[in-house]
Amino acid sequence: MCGVCLRAKQTRLSFPTSDDIVLNKFDLTHCDIWRAYRVKTFYGAHYFLSIVNDASKGVWVHLMKDKNEASQLVKNFCHMVQTQFGAKVKIIRSDNVVNSPHDP
């Protein structure tokens, strides 16, 4: 058997079950930057920022030319949530790092 065949038949352990209980929308929000895609969009974007609301499972996807745009997009998202939904994003989780957008 070749190396690719062996890797294709490997199994992974399942992710541990989360104990997080989210009662309200935007109490817990997940963010992830997708790595550079090999084909640019018409806009010239290589990266994607996905934002997922844990309670509603609502998804927002933003195209980015550079990863440096992510912080401003997250700030804009938090502002949009406040103005359109009258709520605040309480916790942002990214790569298992938990942050509050209100911390300095």
PyMOL commands that set and color helices and strands:
alter all, ss='L'
color gray80, all
select helices_A, chain A and resi 3-8+67-85
alter helices_A, ss='H'
color red, helices_A
select strands_A, chain A and resi 28-34+47-53+59-64+91-94+97-99
alter strands_A, ss='S'
color yellow, strands_A
deselect
rebuild
show_as cartoon
